[in-house]
Amino acid sequence: MHSAAGIEDRLFTPARIRLTAWYVSVLAAVLIVLGTALYLVVRNQLLNSVDNGVRLVAERASEQWTTSGSINISHLSTGPYTVNWLLIGGVINPVDENGKVHLDSASMLAAAENGSDLRTSGSNGDRQRVYSVRVNGPGGPAVIQVSRSLEPEHEALSKLLVGLFVGGLLGLIGAALGGWFLAGKSLRPVKVAFDRQHAFVADASHELRTPLAVIRANAEFISTEQPENAEAKEIMGETDRLSGLVDALLAVARGDEATPALALVVDVAELTEGAVASFQPLAAEKGLELTVATAEQLEVPGDADQLRQVLVILLDNAVRYSAEGGRIHVQARANGSTALVTVHDTGIGIPADQLERIFERFYRGDEARNRQSGGAGLGLAIAQELVNRHHGKLTVESTEGAGSTFTVQLPRST
Ligand code: ADP
């Protein structure tokens, strides 16, 4: 028996990881949107205030030019701004007070032509916001240019970006830890329910098996005392079938526990021959022709009892859903690295719209027909579960009224 920790690992840890991952991804998406919006708003504000600054200084310089025909830099309180002016037609002041040339001639030309011009010039590391404006004054028409380095803003924006990134990352790590904790907490009730179901299945298994064993023992006793008693034999047969069903049903309900021993090797060809042989009396009784064709040897890793159960379910259905005179052909063969077992019947077939559903638990085809045939709608669900456990596939092809072919694909031993 597998431990509860094993079940926890298989079922709950992935669910917990998925919940946490969802939580973190949603939060990451929200943070990215908010962070981008914040960055853009701050950037806009900073650049706007630089623009306002260059315009303001240019306005004051223009005033000086229009009233006095010259510009006195010391009266402008320029701060971080550099002011240049150029008499249209002649150079007046191409050099600032530090002897540095700060003229963006393209901007000046644009302003001389259009009245004003605002642009960013310079390359990374020395970007400037440049505003040029044309003015008239006693000294003649001139272009005044005010520029200011954008580096402080760019530096502030880079810091903001780093801050947002680091903050976001820390936030996500915190959220992941919190999410992990909360997911664990919210999964706890599910786990309790699961444990309860687990205990119930174990108890039910015990409670159902014991009376069945007693019934069988009694029927066997009667059968030995009165060898001609057909009813006792039928009770034994039906009890065996019921025991098989109980076992398989509980195995499915307990899905997590009874994993097949894939280290063992099963000869599917031999298994198929055996299963078909055990159905010959039933087939003969129903007037069905049951044939089998198998490969020499067809080994797959798995559990012989579970694989036999799959064949029994498919054969049982083939017999049950075929009318007298029908044929059932079973084949086991290799196809590359896959072992294929097909159970073909010429029975009633399955309507196309039901093909998808027949593997569901408790799903049964035509209600009236099946009630008569006594099935519980569990066979194929169990068979599929068992095949899946062997990393195989159970598929069906069917034509209503013509017959069905069920195919079991299993990976072969290497
Ligand atoms: P049950 O046979 O107990 O009803 P199953 O899960 O074995 O339950 O099958 C589900 C349904 O699939 C059946 O009720 C029947 O309608 C259909 N079915 C299964 N096998 C065959 C078959 N060989 N031929 C026709 N119909 C089938």
Residues whose N, C-alpha, C, O or C-beta is under 5 A from the ligand:
A	BS01	ADP	N317 A318 Y321 G347 I348 G349 I350 I358 Y363 R364 G365 D366 N370 G375 A376 G377 L378 G379 L380 A381 S404
